[in-house]
Amino acid sequence: RFLGGDRAKRLGFSPPVPCMNVGLLSKKSLFQIFCERLQRLHHIIVRRRVFMVDTLIATDPKMARRRGMLNSTGKPVYPKTHTTPVYVMTSEDNGREIEEFWTMHNNFGLKPAAVFFFQQESYPVLSNNGKILMKNRYQFIRRPGGSGGFFRALHLGGGLADMRAR
């Protein structure tokens, strides 16, 4: 999971925090760093699986055939590769901007079907004396519920159904 983060307006920044350059020489965003690490981990897992199949075939071909690692012609059968899904929780304020950021960066090399965006709930803001703060005469000031509502937002946003379907 990856939480979309707030805008850090209190720090003087307007883009969502994970979209900002985090100060590295590479000028990468947190989203990019996360996706690159995920892709590297996936690459290591695939290489490890191939190594395990090749090693078993070289050391014990009969066992490899029994385990289905060799086909009828004697060629190796490698395990299917899977795509790791990424679930990004956003808010009313930054959802569209974060999705556009991912699109602009071609999902950081991930397959579009592997990236799932969902929006967290927002709640009215209360003053210190418990009164609801108003944006104008007809609207409440609302703020995101935060990471504490992650699982509820994942369920309401369709993320759990997406996980079951995978």
Long-range contacts (C-beta under 8 A, 24 or more apart in sequence): 1-87, 1-88, 1-89, 1-150, 1-154, 2-31, 2-34, 2-86, 2-87, 2-88, 2-89, 3-88, 3-89, 3-147, 3-150, 4-88, 4-89, 4-90, 4-91, 4-94, 4-95, 4-98, 5-30, 5-94, 6-91, 6-93, 6-94, 6-144, 7-93, 7-94, 15-97, 15-101, 16-90, 16-94, 16-97, 16-98, 16-101, 18-98, 19-97, 19-98, 19-101, 29-101, 31-101, 31-102, 31-105, 31-108, 32-105, 32-108, 34-86, 35-86, 35-107, 35-108, 35-109, 35-110, 36-108, 36-109, 38-84, 38-86, 38-110, 39-109, 39-110, 41-84, 42-81, 42-84, 46-81, 49-78, 49-79, 50-78, 53-77, 53-78, 53-79, 83-110, 83-111, 83-113, 83-114, 84-114, 85-114, 85-115, 85-116, 85-162, 85-163, 85-166, 86-110, 86-114, 86-115, 86-116, 87-116, 87-118, 87-154, 87-159, 87-162, 88-115, 88-116, 88-117, 88-118, 89-118, 89-119, 89-120, 89-147, 89-150, 89-153, 89-154, 89-157, 90-117, 90-118, 90-119, 90-120, 91-119, 91-120, 91-122, 91-144, 92-119, 92-122, 92-142, 92-144, 93-144, 95-119, 116-158, 116-159, 116-162, 118-153, 118-154, 118-156, 118-157, 118-158, 118-159, 119-153, 119-157, 120-144, 120-145, 120-146, 120-149, 120-150, 120-153, 121-145, 121-149, 121-152, 121-153, 121-156
